[in-house]
Amino acid sequence: MSSPKSDPRLVRLFYSYSHKDETLRDELQTHLSLLKRQGILHDWHDRKIGAGQEWEGAIDENQEAADVILLLVSADFLASDYCYDRKMKRALEKHEAGEARVIPVIIRPVDWSQAPFSKLQALPKGAKPVTNCSNHDEAWTDVARGIREVIRELIADRPDVAENLHSLALLYHDQGKFAEAEPLYRQALEIREKVLGPDHRDVAASLHNLARLYYAQSKYNKAEPLYRRALEIREKVLGPDHRDVAASAQNLAWLYYEQSKYGETERLFQQALTIREKNPGPEHPDTASSLYGLALLYHDQGRYAKAEPLYQRALTIREKNPGPEHPDTASSLHNLARLYRDQAKYTEAEPLFRRALTIRETALGSDHLSVAGSLQNLASLLRKTNRADEAAEMEIRVIAIRAKHVQENPAK
């Protein structure tokens, strides 16, 4: 078992209770599961003592390390010399010293009005015993909310907590767990603004990643002001040629691209490209990404002569890094092929479409939506060159892939 002082979780919670109330403790622990899943809480009770551990030492160590101490109050708790005389006394000393927050949780009816902790705010609301509530879940929900509010107060001034929240939000974001990521991003942002100030680079990072989350969900109106503020902070704090400025400019460019705001899109892609040509350099994949985005914009605007050299240069970079079989290389091949097809340069387009298709099937799997995109565009070319039978076979595959995707990802 990890030491409580080295545990990477954020707030350490200790249960002080009578073993006769173990079932009720388990119910409360279940209601605190979300706090643990969010990486906000690490809880401990004596049933977590491992075989061969010295039990009293383990209890003392974890109580001393605790930020929050719950007193699960019942007649049995008050009757226990160990709970009352030793653990409760030390808990209240820590509370008075500002080393921990002690929260009495009234779980069964008992007269506790003259107890040493009677001056403390108890849970549930109104100090109504949990077992007196017809619905225990409602009572425990109220307790969990009270504990969450205390935790919120405890972590409000801790930038290290903001870092952990932000890191966990990034993890959930990468896993597509957007609902879990959003409140963590917001909480990290709130702490960083309060502790570090509104113009700190870490505030910009929180704004930037929360904006990325909204962008991924097509919530462009929410993403735009966050991207803009992150860009302004980074330009001010890091300087106009910093790589983070390029990242903010490019992500804002993609947002405007999705909204067909092409003037702003072009300006921001060019800003990102100018920075990246210098840092990290002309042959870096980040530079290829900016070239590719600007090429897509020119392509959509029918500015084919401007798009082609950018597509070609992005492809040349990606062939080297990340490599000839990477999905990013396939994307460059695919869109350069689209450019040629749109100009009726079918001979140049077809081998690029076919190579992109092969890479995507190998790297992503034959049922990936990107494979369907390659098949559809290649089928379009085949129909334009009077090869309807081969085109029809590909179109059947497209329908099957997309139907499978809908079946596996039903609209919520």
C-alpha positions as CSV (number, residue, x, y, z in Angstrom):
1,M,0.0,0.0,0.0
2,S,1.4,3.5,-0.9
3,S,2.2,5.9,1.8
4,P,-0.5,8.5,2.2
5,K,2.1,11.3,2.0
6,S,3.3,10.1,-1.4
7,D,-0.1,9.3,-2.8
8,P,-0.7,11.3,-6.1
9,R,-4.3,12.0,-5.3
10,L,-5.2,15.4,-4.2
11,V,-7.1,15.5,-0.9
12,R,-6.7,12.8,1.7
13,L,-9.8,11.8,3.7
14,F,-9.8,9.6,6.8
15,Y,-12.9,7.8,8.2
16,S,-13.1,7.7,12.0
17,Y,-16.0,5.3,12.9
18,S,-17.2,2.3,14.9
19,H,-16.9,-1.1,13.2
20,K,-20.6,-1.6,14.1
21,D,-21.3,1.1,11.5
22,E,-19.2,-0.5,8.8
23,T,-22.2,-1.0,6.4
24,L,-23.0,2.7,6.6
25,R,-19.4,3.7,6.0
26,D,-19.5,1.5,2.9
27,E,-22.6,3.4,1.7
28,L,-20.9,6.7,2.2
29,Q,-17.7,5.5,0.5
30,T,-19.8,4.5,-2.6
31,H,-21.3,8.0,-2.8
32,L,-17.8,9.5,-2.8
33,S,-16.8,7.4,-5.7
34,L,-17.1,10.3,-8.2
35,L,-14.6,12.4,-6.3
36,K,-12.2,9.5,-6.4
37,R,-12.7,8.9,-10.1
38,Q,-12.0,12.5,-10.8
39,G,-8.7,12.2,-9.0
40,I,-9.8,14.7,-6.4
41,L,-10.0,12.4,-3.4
42,H,-8.0,9.6,-1.8
43,D,-9.9,8.0,1.1
44,W,-8.7,5.7,3.8
45,H,-10.1,3.6,6.7
46,D,-8.7,0.8,8.8
47,R,-10.1,-2.0,6.6
48,K,-7.4,-1.0,4.1
49,I,-4.6,-2.1,6.4
50,G,-2.6,-4.8,4.6
51,A,-1.5,-8.2,6.0
52,G,1.5,-7.9,8.2
53,Q,1.1,-4.1,8.9
54,E,1.1,-2.8,12.4
55,W,-2.5,-1.6,12.6
56,E,-2.3,1.2,15.1
57,G,0.7,2.7,13.4
58,A,-1.1,2.6,10.1
59,I,-4.2,4.3,11.5
60,D,-2.1,7.0,13.2
61,E,-0.1,7.6,10.0
62,N,-3.1,8.0,7.8
63,Q,-5.0,10.2,10.3
64,E,-1.9,12.5,10.6
65,A,-1.7,12.7,6.8
66,A,-5.4,13.5,6.3
67,D,-6.8,16.8,5.0
68,V,-10.4,15.8,5.9
69,I,-11.4,13.7,8.8
70,L,-15.0,12.3,8.9
71,L,-16.5,11.4,12.3
72,L,-19.2,8.9,11.6
73,V,-21.3,9.7,14.7
74,S,-23.5,7.1,16.3
75,A,-24.1,5.7,19.8
76,D,-21.4,3.1,19.2
77,F,-18.9,5.7,18.0
78,L,-19.4,7.8,21.2
79,A,-19.3,4.6,23.4
80,S,-15.9,3.5,21.9
81,D,-13.0,4.6,24.1
82,Y,-10.7,4.3,21.2
83,C,-12.8,6.4,18.9
84,Y,-13.8,9.0,21.5
85,D,-10.7,9.4,23.6
86,R,-7.9,8.9,21.1
87,K,-8.9,9.4,17.5
88,M,-11.5,12.1,18.0
89,K,-9.3,14.0,20.4
90,R,-6.4,14.1,17.9
91,A,-8.8,14.9,15.0
92,L,-10.0,18.0,16.9
93,E,-6.5,19.1,17.7
94,K,-5.7,19.0,14.0
95,H,-8.8,20.9,13.2
96,E,-8.0,23.6,15.8
97,A,-4.5,23.9,14.4
98,G,-5.7,24.3,10.8
99,E,-4.1,21.0,9.8
100,A,-7.3,19.3,8.8
101,R,-11.0,19.8,8.5
102,V,-13.2,17.7,10.8
103,I,-16.7,17.0,9.6
104,P,-19.2,15.2,11.9
105,V,-21.5,13.0,9.9
106,I,-24.6,11.9,11.9
107,I,-25.3,8.4,10.8
108,R,-27.6,7.1,13.6
109,P,-29.7,8.9,16.2
110,V,-27.7,9.8,19.4
111,D,-27.5,12.7,21.7
112,W,-24.3,14.4,20.7
113,S,-25.2,17.9,21.7
114,Q,-22.5,18.0,24.5
115,A,-19.8,16.2,22.5
116,P,-16.5,18.1,21.9
117,F,-17.3,18.4,18.2
118,S,-20.9,19.8,18.7
119,K,-19.7,23.3,17.7
120,L,-18.8,22.0,14.2
121,Q,-21.1,22.1,11.2
122,A,-22.5,18.5,10.8
123,L,-23.9,16.6,7.8
124,P,-26.4,15.8,6.5
125,K,-28.2,19.1,6.4
126,G,-29.8,19.9,9.7
127,A,-27.8,17.1,11.3
128,K,-30.6,14.7,10.6
129,P,-29.3,11.1,11.1
130,V,-28.9,9.2,7.9
131,T,-30.9,6.2,9.2
132,N,-33.8,8.5,10.0
133,C,-34.1,9.4,6.3
134,S,-36.5,7.3,4.3
135,N,-34.1,7.4,1.4
136,H,-30.5,6.8,2.4
137,D,-29.3,7.8,-1.0
138,E,-30.7,11.3,-0.7
139,A,-29.0,11.7,2.7
140,W,-25.7,10.4,1.4
141,T,-26.0,12.7,-1.6
142,D,-26.3,15.7,0.7
143,V,-23.3,14.5,2.7
144,A,-21.2,14.0,-0.5
145,R,-22.1,17.5,-1.7
146,G,-21.0,19.0,1.7
147,I,-17.7,17.1,1.5
148,R,-17.2,18.3,-2.1
149,E,-17.7,21.9,-1.0
150,V,-15.1,21.5,1.8
151,I,-12.6,20.0,-0.6
152,R,-13.2,22.8,-3.0
153,E,-12.3,25.3,-0.3
154,L,-9.2,23.3,0.6
155,I,-7.8,23.2,-2.9
156,A,-8.7,26.7,-4.0
157,D,-5.2,28.1,-3.2
158,R,-3.0,25.2,-4.4
159,P,-1.4,25.4,-7.8
160,D,-0.1,21.9,-7.4
161,V,-3.7,20.7,-7.2
162,A,-4.5,22.7,-10.4
163,E,-1.7,20.8,-12.2
164,N,-3.0,17.5,-11.1
165,L,-6.6,18.4,-12.1
166,H,-5.4,19.7,-15.5
167,S,-3.4,16.5,-16.1
168,L,-6.3,14.3,-15.3
169,A,-8.5,16.4,-17.5
170,L,-6.1,15.9,-20.4
171,L,-6.2,12.2,-19.8
172,Y,-10.0,12.1,-19.9
173,H,-10.0,14.4,-22.9
174,D,-7.6,12.1,-24.9
175,Q,-9.9,9.1,-23.9
176,G,-13.0,11.0,-25.3
177,K,-14.5,11.3,-21.8
178,F,-15.5,14.9,-22.4
179,A,-18.1,15.1,-19.6
180,E,-15.5,14.0,-17.0
181,A,-12.8,16.3,-18.5
182,E,-14.7,19.6,-18.5
183,P,-15.2,20.2,-14.8
184,L,-11.6,19.3,-14.1
185,Y,-10.4,21.8,-16.7
186,R,-12.7,24.5,-15.3
187,Q,-11.6,23.8,-11.7
188,A,-7.9,24.0,-12.7
189,L,-8.5,27.2,-14.5
190,E,-10.3,28.7,-11.5
191,I,-7.4,27.9,-9.2
192,R,-4.7,29.1,-11.6
193,E,-6.5,32.4,-12.2
194,K,-6.8,33.0,-8.5
195,V,-3.3,31.9,-7.4
196,L,-1.2,32.8,-10.4
197,G,-3.1,35.7,-11.9
198,P,-5.1,36.1,-15.1
199,D,-2.1,36.5,-17.4
200,H,0.0,33.5,-16.4
201,R,1.1,31.0,-19.0
202,D,-0.5,28.2,-17.0
203,V,-3.8,30.0,-17.2
204,A,-3.3,30.2,-21.0
205,A,-2.7,26.4,-21.1
206,S,-6.0,25.8,-19.2
207,L,-7.9,28.2,-21.5
208,H,-6.4,26.5,-24.6
209,N,-7.2,23.0,-23.6
210,L,-10.7,23.8,-22.4
211,A,-11.2,25.4,-25.8
212,R,-9.9,22.3,-27.5
213,L,-12.5,20.3,-25.6
214,Y,-15.3,22.5,-26.8
215,Y,-14.0,22.5,-30.3
216,A,-14.0,18.7,-30.3
217,Q,-17.7,18.9,-29.5
218,S,-18.4,21.5,-32.1
219,K,-19.2,24.1,-29.4
220,Y,-17.5,26.8,-31.3
221,N,-19.2,29.7,-29.5
222,K,-17.7,28.5,-26.2
223,A,-14.3,27.6,-27.7
224,E,-13.6,30.9,-29.5
225,P,-13.3,33.3,-26.6
226,L,-11.1,30.8,-24.7
227,Y,-8.8,30.4,-27.7
228,R,-8.6,34.1,-28.3
229,R,-7.8,34.8,-24.6
230,A,-5.1,32.1,-24.6
231,L,-3.5,33.5,-27.7
232,E,-3.5,37.0,-26.2
233,I,-1.9,35.8,-23.0
234,R,0.8,33.8,-24.8
235,E,1.7,36.6,-27.1
236,K,2.0,39.0,-24.2
237,V,3.9,36.6,-21.8
238,L,5.9,34.4,-24.1
239,G,6.5,36.7,-27.1
240,P,5.1,36.6,-30.6
241,D,7.5,33.9,-31.9
242,H,6.9,31.3,-29.2
243,R,5.8,27.8,-30.3
244,D,2.8,28.0,-27.9
245,V,1.6,31.1,-29.7
246,A,1.7,29.1,-33.0
247,A,-0.3,26.4,-31.4
248,S,-3.0,28.9,-30.2
249,A,-3.1,30.7,-33.6
250,Q,-3.4,27.4,-35.5
251,N,-6.2,26.0,-33.3
252,L,-8.1,29.3,-33.6
253,A,-7.6,29.1,-37.3
254,W,-9.2,25.6,-37.5
255,L,-12.1,26.9,-35.5
256,Y,-12.7,29.8,-38.0
257,Y,-12.2,27.3,-40.9
258,E,-15.1,25.2,-39.6
259,Q,-17.2,28.4,-39.5
260,S,-16.1,29.4,-43.0
261,K,-14.5,32.6,-41.7
262,Y,-11.8,32.4,-44.3
263,G,-10.2,35.8,-43.8
264,E,-9.4,35.1,-40.1
265,T,-8.5,31.5,-41.0
266,E,-5.8,32.6,-43.5
267,R,-4.3,35.2,-41.2
268,L,-3.9,32.8,-38.3
269,F,-2.6,29.9,-40.4
270,Q,0.0,32.2,-41.8
271,Q,0.9,33.4,-38.4
272,A,1.4,29.9,-37.1
273,L,3.4,28.9,-40.2
274,T,5.7,31.9,-39.9
275,I,6.5,31.0,-36.4
276,R,7.0,27.3,-37.1
277,E,9.3,27.9,-40.0
278,K,11.7,29.4,-37.5
279,N,10.8,27.3,-34.4
280,P,10.8,24.2,-34.5
281,G,12.0,24.6,-38.2
282,P,11.0,24.0,-41.8
283,E,11.1,20.2,-41.7
284,H,9.2,19.7,-38.5
285,P,5.7,17.9,-38.5
286,D,4.2,21.0,-36.8
287,T,5.3,23.1,-39.8
288,A,3.7,20.4,-42.1
289,S,0.5,20.8,-40.1
290,S,0.4,24.5,-40.8
291,L,1.2,24.1,-44.5
292,Y,-1.5,21.5,-44.7
293,G,-4.2,23.7,-43.1
294,L,-3.4,26.6,-45.3
295,A,-3.5,24.4,-48.3
296,L,-6.9,23.1,-47.4
297,L,-8.2,26.7,-47.1
298,Y,-6.9,27.7,-50.5
299,H,-8.3,24.4,-51.9
300,D,-11.7,25.2,-50.6
301,Q,-11.5,28.7,-52.0
302,G,-10.6,27.4,-55.5
303,R,-7.1,28.9,-55.2
304,Y,-5.5,25.7,-56.6
305,A,-2.2,27.2,-57.7
306,K,-1.6,28.4,-54.1
307,A,-2.8,25.2,-52.6
308,E,-0.7,22.7,-54.6
309,P,2.9,23.6,-53.5
310,L,1.7,23.7,-49.8
311,Y,0.2,20.3,-50.1
312,Q,3.3,19.0,-51.8
313,R,5.6,20.4,-49.2
314,A,3.5,19.1,-46.3
315,L,3.6,15.7,-47.9
316,T,7.4,15.7,-48.4
317,I,7.8,16.6,-44.7
318,R,5.4,13.9,-43.5
319,E,7.0,11.2,-45.7
320,K,10.1,11.7,-43.5
321,N,8.4,12.4,-40.2
322,P,6.2,10.7,-39.0
323,G,6.9,8.4,-42.0
324,P,5.4,7.0,-45.2
325,E,2.9,4.7,-43.6
326,H,1.4,7.2,-41.1
327,P,-2.2,8.4,-41.2
328,D,-1.0,12.0,-41.5
329,T,0.9,11.1,-44.6
330,A,-2.3,9.5,-45.9
331,S,-4.2,12.7,-45.3
332,S,-1.7,14.7,-47.3
333,L,-1.9,12.2,-50.1
334,H,-5.7,12.1,-50.0
335,N,-6.1,15.9,-50.2
336,L,-3.5,16.4,-52.8
337,A,-5.3,13.8,-54.8
338,R,-8.6,15.7,-54.3
339,L,-6.9,18.8,-55.6
340,Y,-5.9,17.1,-58.8
341,R,-9.3,15.4,-59.2
342,D,-11.0,18.8,-58.8
343,Q,-8.8,20.1,-61.7
344,A,-9.6,16.9,-63.8
345,K,-6.0,15.8,-63.5
346,Y,-7.2,12.2,-63.0
347,T,-4.0,10.5,-63.9
348,E,-2.1,12.4,-61.2
349,A,-4.9,11.9,-58.6
350,E,-5.6,8.2,-58.8
351,P,-2.3,6.8,-57.5
352,L,-2.4,9.2,-54.6
353,F,-5.9,8.2,-53.7
354,R,-5.0,4.5,-53.9
355,R,-1.9,4.9,-51.8
356,A,-3.8,6.9,-49.2
357,L,-6.4,4.2,-49.1
358,T,-3.8,1.4,-48.5
359,I,-2.2,3.3,-45.7
360,R,-5.5,4.0,-43.9
361,E,-6.6,0.4,-44.2
362,T,-3.3,-0.8,-42.8
363,A,-2.9,1.8,-40.1
364,L,-6.5,2.4,-39.0
365,G,-8.4,-0.8,-40.0
366,S,-10.6,-1.6,-43.0
367,D,-13.8,-0.3,-41.2
368,H,-12.5,3.1,-40.2
369,L,-14.4,6.2,-41.3
370,S,-11.3,7.6,-42.9
371,V,-11.2,4.5,-45.1
372,A,-14.8,5.2,-46.2
373,G,-13.7,8.7,-47.1
374,S,-10.9,7.4,-49.3
375,L,-13.2,4.9,-50.9
376,Q,-15.8,7.5,-51.7
377,N,-13.4,9.9,-53.2
378,L,-11.7,7.2,-55.3
379,A,-15.1,6.0,-56.4
380,S,-15.9,9.6,-57.6
381,L,-12.8,9.6,-59.7
382,L,-13.6,6.2,-61.1
383,R,-17.0,7.3,-62.2
384,K,-15.5,10.4,-63.9
385,T,-13.2,8.0,-65.8
386,N,-16.0,5.6,-66.9
387,R,-15.2,2.8,-64.5
388,A,-18.7,2.5,-62.9
389,D,-18.4,-1.2,-61.9
390,E,-15.3,-0.7,-59.7
391,A,-16.8,2.5,-58.3
392,A,-20.0,0.7,-57.3
393,E,-18.0,-1.9,-55.4
394,M,-16.3,0.8,-53.4
395,E,-19.6,2.6,-52.8
396,I,-21.0,-0.5,-51.3
397,R,-18.1,-0.7,-48.9
398,V,-18.7,2.9,-48.0
399,I,-22.3,2.2,-47.1
400,A,-21.3,-0.8,-45.0
401,I,-18.6,1.0,-43.1
402,R,-20.9,4.0,-42.3
403,A,-23.8,1.8,-41.3
404,K,-21.5,-0.2,-38.9
405,H,-20.3,3.1,-37.4
406,V,-23.8,4.3,-36.8
407,Q,-24.7,1.0,-35.2
408,E,-21.7,1.0,-32.9
409,N,-22.1,4.7,-32.1
410,P,-25.8,5.4,-31.9
411,A,-26.9,9.0,-31.4
412,K,-27.5,9.9,-27.8
